[in-house]
Each structure stands twice: as structure tokens, then as C-alpha cells.
Amino acid sequence: MRTLNFLYTNKIYSNKGNYYISRPLVFNELAKHLNLLMYGDIIKVNNIDKSKLNIISNKINVKQLCPISKIKGTNPSLLQYPTTFKDIVLCYLLRKEPGIIWVKANPIEYHLSFLLYNKFSKLFYKPLKLVLEKVFDKFSTWLFKGKLVFYTGDITFDKLNNKTQFSIVSSVIKEEEIKEEEDKLTNNIIFVGNITKQKGIDFLIKSMLEFPSKTLNIVGDGPYYKTLKEKYQKIKNIHFLGPEYDRKKLLQLIHVHDILVMPSLTEKQGKVQLEAMSQGVPVIASDLKGIRSVIKDNENGVLVKPASSEHITIGIIRLYNNHDLYEKIKINGYKTARKNTMEAQVEFMVNKINEFEFEK
């Protein structure tokens, strides 16, 4: 079994000999096939909020993050990129060491998405994005030299390299969670996710003003939650449910809705659309590169123009008024969920890791 140093730059919570983070599902699955030494910022706590944090498998050897000099020359490293600035720094410090880089975000698109809220600033979005992405692409390509690279949601920096980099669909859906049932429409629409301006929820809410007989349930929490709730809580068909950390309850909640909408201004890929597909709920999502790696328009979902409440409205009308399209997308959604389970993703990654010859 291959041994990897997994450098995790977020906090790891320790309690009574166990370790916890918010989303360990994929890492726990990887640990069934790889010997993971997980280095992170360990914080001892007296109590664990198990509604927000989940236990790390005891198959993962959790260690306090130490000086990089002690990690160099040991095992290949698994690094996430560029979810935080620390990740970029670690990738730079370990650039000459054998390793695996898991690309999970496009920071340029994310940090520029605020420009889409204003008609004037929107004019600068595409040219500025083009220039900054070219610079970041070159830097990342140089940084990735000799590494095994997994790209989530078609975020590709070194576009000519198809020998040591592979596109994957990031998923936390288990085969056993897929629920195929016949259900009646409820006139309920749902949004699930981190509540930030980049998620484009304002555009979805404006669209819902066109459907007073339908309900939008917003599930999640985040830095924009309080502002959003204060702004729209008086609208009768908009309900703020807060976060749901229990995975089983979340899937049950999604299941009783007709449509899930992802109105994101930027999205590396998103996992919630696969969760919705697994529950037989058609998805309307922004037509973004990462989302297109999973959703094909009019096949297993409906793609709409980002930052446009009008296009979201059209998408909702299409699904409610066209039963054949709704059922087609629902059936194909089940197929997409089954094809892209967490187990399938991990099996693909492990096979590539075991086949790869790391430079020494």
C-alpha cells in the first residue's frame, strides 16, 4: 500500500483520541486504499459539535504539521490547490519533491466574481479575468512540473499536458444513497450551499418573485447569510432554513423538492448537483466551465446564463411546463449520480496514484 504525506491546511480538532474536520468523507475513502499521513494544525477541544464536524477514519495517521524540512525526502505529498494561500506556499516549497496536486478551485474566477453584480464593473470582468488567468496558468504549470495532477471540474492550467494530469468529478455520493422513487410535484424549489455573494442567490430570489405560488427554501450558512436574510425575509415564499449538517437529513430534505437551483457566479464544479441528482431532483445551474463538466444542458440538467434572474425564470418555467423534459432530466440525473459516486472517484484516483512513477 502506497504511503502519502497529506498536507491539510485547515484546522483539525482533537477530542478523546479522535480527530475531526468538516468533510472527511473522501479522505476516509482514500485511506481504505492508501496509507495516509495527515499533517495539519491540530487543536485540542473539550467538546465536539458533531452536527458540524465529522470523524477522521482511524486508518489515517494524523500528525501535527511540522517544518517542511522534516517532510522533504520521505514520501510523495498530496496537496490541495489552491484552496488557501497556504496551499500555494506549500506547493511552492515542495515543488522539487515528488507529489500529487489536487486542483480544487479557480481563485481568479472566484475573487473577480463580485464584478458581476454591477453593470459597469461587469465590463471589466472578462478582460481582467483573461489577463490574470494567463499569469496564474503559467505559474501553476511551472509549479506542477513532474507532479501527478487531478483537476476538479475541468480547472486545467497546463492544457497541453494529458499524460500526468487527469480530470475527476468530485463527489461525496455513495451508491447506497441514491434514491429512485416516483414523487409528485410539491411546488418547492431549493438552494443548498455556502451563503456567499459568489453563489448568486440574489438572482435566484429575484427570479422567485415571478412565482408567488412556489416556495424557495434556502439551506446553508456563511458570511452573506445574515445580510441576505435581512434583505429578503419579508418575502412570503422565501424561507431561510439555515444549515443542515446531518448528511442523511440533508438528502431527505433535497428529495422532497422539485428543483434544485445553483445560480453561482463562479463554481469549481460543485457537489450539491450530484446530491440532487441522486435524489431524483432536476438541477438548474449556471452555465460555467466547472459545472459543464457534470451537467449537459437539456440532458441531465438545465444550464442558464450566470448573473441573470431572467434566465433562471425561463429555466424554472421550462421544467414545470414540460413534463417530458423534467422526467428525462430526472432519469439521466440518476445515471450521472451512479456513474460519479465517491467510490468510483476514489478508485480512479488510487489507480492513477499506484501507476504513477514519482521522480526522486
C-alpha positions in Angstrom: 0.0 0.0 0.0 1.5 3.3 -1.1 2.2 5.9 1.7 1.5 9.6 1.1 2.0 12.7 3.2 -1.3 14.5 3.1 -0.8 18.2 4.0 -4.1 19.6 5.2 -4.0 23.4 5.7 -7.3 23.8 7.7 -7.8 23.1 11.4 -8.1 19.6 12.7 -9.9 19.2 16.0 -8.8 16.6 18.6 -11.0 15.1 21.3 -10.6 11.9 23.3 -8.1 10.4 20.9 -10.2 11.1 17.8 -9.8 13.7 15.1 -12.5 15.8 13.3 -12.9 18.0 10.3 -16.0 19.2 8.5 -15.7 17.0 5.4 -13.5 13.9 5.7 -15.6 11.5 3.5 -13.3 11.4 0.5 -10.2 11.3 2.6 -11.6 8.4 4.7 -12.4 6.5 1.5 -8.9 7.1 0.2 -7.5 5.7 3.4 -9.0 2.3 2.5 -6.5 2.1 -0.3 -3.6 4.3 0.7 -1.5 4.8 3.8 -2.2 8.5 4.6 -0.1 10.5 7.0 -2.3 13.6 7.5 -0.4 16.7 8.7 -2.4 19.6 9.9 -3.0 22.3 12.6 -4.3 20.1 15.4 -6.4 21.9 18.1 -7.4 20.0 21.3 -11.0 20.8 22.4 -13.2 19.6 25.2 -16.3 19.2 23.1 -17.1 18.4 19.5 -20.1 19.7 17.7 -20.9 16.6 15.7 -23.5 18.4 13.7 -20.7 20.4 12.0 -17.7 18.1 12.3 -17.1 14.5 11.3 -14.6 12.0 12.5 -11.5 11.2 10.5 -11.0 7.5 9.9 -8.7 5.8 12.4 -6.9 4.4 9.3 -5.5 7.9 8.8 -2.4 8.7 10.8 -3.0 12.3 11.9 0.1 14.4 12.8 0.8 18.0 13.8 2.1 20.0 10.9 5.9 20.2 11.2 8.6 22.1 9.4 8.7 21.2 5.7 12.3 20.2 6.1 11.2 17.1 8.1 8.7 16.1 5.4 11.1 16.5 2.4 12.7 13.3 1.2 10.2 11.0 2.9 7.0 10.1 1.0 5.2 11.7 -2.0 3.0 14.5 -0.8 -0.7 15.0 -1.5 -1.6 18.7 -1.7 -4.9 20.6 -2.4 -4.5 23.6 -4.6 -5.3 26.5 -4.3 -8.0 26.3 -1.7 -6.0 28.7 0.6 -2.9 30.8 0.3 -1.1 28.3 2.5 -1.7 25.6 -0.2 0.1 27.7 -2.8 3.0 28.3 -0.4 3.3 24.6 0.3 3.2 23.7 -3.3 6.0 26.1 -3.9 8.1 24.8 -1.0 7.6 21.2 -2.2 7.9 21.9 -5.9 11.1 19.8 -6.3 9.7 16.9 -4.2 7.6 14.0 -5.6 3.9 14.6 -5.1 0.3 14.8 -6.1 -1.7 18.0 -6.6 -5.4 18.1 -6.4 -6.7 21.2 -8.0 -10.0 22.2 -6.3 -10.5 25.9 -7.2 -10.0 28.6 -9.7 -9.0 31.6 -7.4 -9.1 34.2 -10.3 -12.7 33.5 -11.2 -13.7 33.4 -7.5 -12.1 36.7 -6.5 -13.3 38.6 -9.5 -17.0 37.4 -9.4 -18.0 40.4 -7.3 -17.7 42.5 -10.6 -20.7 40.7 -12.0 -23.1 42.4 -9.6 -22.7 45.8 -11.2 -23.4 46.6 -14.9 -20.4 48.9 -15.2 -17.9 46.7 -13.4 -19.2 43.7 -15.4 -17.5 45.2 -18.5 -14.1 44.7 -16.8 -14.7 41.1 -15.7 -13.8 39.2 -18.9 -10.6 41.1 -19.9 -9.3 41.2 -16.4 -10.1 37.5 -15.9 -8.3 36.7 -19.1 -5.1 38.5 -18.2 -4.9 37.3 -14.6 -5.7 33.7 -15.6 -2.9 33.6 -18.1 -0.4 34.7 -15.5 -1.7 32.2 -12.9 -1.8 29.4 -15.5 1.8 29.9 -16.3 2.8 30.0 -12.6 0.8 26.8 -11.9 2.1 25.0 -14.9 5.7 25.7 -13.7 4.7 24.6 -10.2 3.2 21.3 -11.3 6.2 20.1 -13.3 6.8 16.4 -12.7 3.7 16.1 -10.5 0.7 13.9 -10.8 -2.3 16.3 -11.0 -6.0 15.8 -10.5 -8.3 18.5 -11.8 -11.8 19.0 -10.3 -14.4 20.4 -12.6 -12.2 20.9 -15.6 -10.0 23.5 -13.9 -7.0 23.0 -16.2 -3.8 25.1 -16.0 -1.4 23.1 -18.2 -3.7 22.4 -21.1 -1.2 20.6 -23.3 -0.4 18.0 -20.6 -2.6 14.9 -20.8 -0.1 12.4 -19.6 0.3 13.2 -15.9 -2.9 15.2 -15.2 -6.4 13.8 -15.1 -9.9 15.4 -14.8 -12.1 14.0 -12.0 -15.6 14.6 -10.8 -15.5 15.5 -7.1 -18.3 13.6 -5.4 -19.4 12.5 -1.9 -22.4 10.4 -3.1 -22.3 6.8 -2.1 -24.0 4.2 -4.2 -26.3 3.3 -1.3 -27.6 6.9 -1.0 -29.1 7.0 -4.5 -32.9 7.1 -4.1 -35.0 6.2 -7.1 -38.7 6.9 -6.4 -41.8 8.3 -8.1 -42.9 11.5 -6.5 -45.5 14.2 -7.0 -44.5 17.8 -7.6 -44.6 19.9 -4.4 -44.0 23.4 -5.9 -40.9 23.6 -3.7 -37.5 24.8 -5.0 -34.3 24.5 -3.0 -30.9 26.1 -2.8 -28.1 24.3 -0.8 -24.7 25.7 -0.2 -22.3 28.2 1.4 -24.1 31.5 1.6 -21.7 34.0 -0.1 -22.3 36.7 -2.8 -20.5 34.4 -5.3 -23.3 31.9 -5.0 -25.6 34.4 -6.9 -28.6 33.8 -4.6 -29.8 37.4 -5.1 -30.5 36.5 -8.7 -32.5 33.3 -7.7 -34.6 35.3 -5.2 -35.4 37.9 -7.8 -36.5 35.1 -10.1 -38.8 33.7 -7.4 -40.8 36.9 -7.3 -42.2 35.6 -10.6 -43.6 32.5 -8.8 -45.6 33.6 -5.8 -47.3 30.1 -5.6 -43.9 28.3 -5.4 -41.6 28.2 -2.3 -37.8 28.7 -2.3 -36.0 27.1 0.7 -32.5 28.3 1.2 -30.3 25.8 3.1 -26.9 26.8 4.3 -24.8 29.3 6.2 -22.0 31.7 5.5 -20.7 35.3 5.6 -23.6 36.6 3.4 -26.4 34.7 5.3 -27.4 37.5 7.7 -27.4 40.2 5.1 -29.4 38.1 2.7 -32.0 37.1 5.3 -32.5 40.7 6.5 -32.9 41.8 2.9 -35.5 39.2 1.8 -37.1 37.7 4.9 -40.3 39.6 4.4 -41.0 37.9 1.1 -43.6 35.2 1.9 -42.4 32.5 -0.5 -38.7 32.7 0.5 -37.7 30.7 3.6 -34.2 30.7 5.2 -33.8 27.3 6.9 -30.2 27.7 8.0 -27.6 24.9 7.6 -28.2 21.2 7.7 -25.1 19.3 8.7 -26.6 15.8 9.1 -26.0 14.2 5.7 -28.9 11.8 5.8 -31.3 14.6 6.8 -29.9 16.9 4.0 -30.5 14.3 1.3 -34.0 13.7 2.7 -34.6 17.5 2.6 -33.4 17.8 -1.0 -35.6 14.8 -2.0 -38.9 16.5 -1.2 -38.2 19.4 -3.6 -39.0 19.7 -7.3 -35.9 21.5 -8.4 -32.5 22.5 -7.1 -31.0 25.7 -8.4 -27.3 26.6 -8.4 -27.1 30.2 -9.5 -23.4 30.5 -8.9 -21.3 33.3 -10.4 -18.2 31.1 -10.0 -18.1 27.4 -9.3 -15.2 24.9 -9.4 -17.7 22.1 -10.0 -20.0 21.8 -7.0 -21.1 18.7 -5.3 -24.7 19.5 -4.5 -25.9 19.0 -8.0 -24.8 15.3 -7.8 -26.6 15.1 -4.4 -29.8 16.4 -6.0 -29.5 14.0 -9.0 -29.1 11.1 -6.6 -32.4 12.1 -5.0 -34.3 12.5 -8.3 -34.3 16.3 -8.2 -33.6 18.1 -11.5 -31.0 20.8 -11.4 -30.9 24.3 -12.9 -27.3 25.6 -12.8 -25.2 28.5 -14.1 -23.5 27.8 -17.4 -20.0 27.7 -16.0 -17.0 25.6 -17.1 -16.8 23.6 -13.9 -20.5 22.9 -13.8 -20.4 21.8 -17.5 -18.1 19.0 -16.5 -21.1 17.3 -14.9 -24.2 18.9 -16.4 -25.1 18.7 -20.1 -27.9 21.2 -21.0 -31.3 19.5 -21.6 -29.8 16.1 -20.9 -29.2 15.8 -17.1 -29.9 19.4 -16.1 -30.7 22.9 -17.4 -27.9 25.4 -17.8 -28.6 29.2 -17.6 -26.7 32.4 -18.1 -24.9 33.4 -14.9 -26.0 36.6 -13.0 -29.4 36.6 -14.8 -32.6 36.2 -12.9 -34.5 36.3 -16.2 -32.7 33.1 -17.4 -33.3 31.4 -14.1 -37.0 32.2 -14.5 -37.0 30.7 -18.0 -35.3 27.6 -16.7 -37.9 27.1 -13.9 -40.8 27.6 -16.4 -39.3 25.1 -18.8 -39.1 22.3 -16.2 -42.5 22.9 -14.7 -44.2 23.2 -18.1 -42.5 20.3 -19.9 -43.2 17.0 -18.1 -41.2 15.0 -20.7 -38.1 17.2 -20.2 -38.5 17.0 -16.4 -38.6 13.2 -16.5 -35.8 12.9 -19.0 -33.5 15.1 -16.8 -34.5 13.2 -13.7 -33.7 9.8 -15.2 -30.4 11.0 -16.7 -29.6 12.5 -13.3 -29.8 9.1 -11.7 -27.4 7.8 -14.3 -25.0 10.6 -13.7 -25.1 10.1 -10.0 -24.4 6.4 -10.4 -21.5 7.0 -12.7 -19.9 9.5 -10.4 -20.1 8.0 -6.9 -17.4 8.7 -4.4 -16.3 5.1 -4.6 -15.8 5.5 -8.4 -13.8 8.7 -8.0 -11.5 7.2 -5.3 -10.9 4.1 -7.3 -9.9 6.1 -10.3 -7.5 8.3 -8.2 -5.9 5.3 -6.4 -5.3 3.5 -9.7 -3.5 6.5 -11.2 -1.5 7.1 -8.0 -0.4 3.5 -7.9 0.6 3.5 -11.6 2.5 6.8 -11.4 6.3 6.8 -11.3 7.3 9.6 -9.0 10.5 11.5 -9.7 13.1 11.1 -7.0 
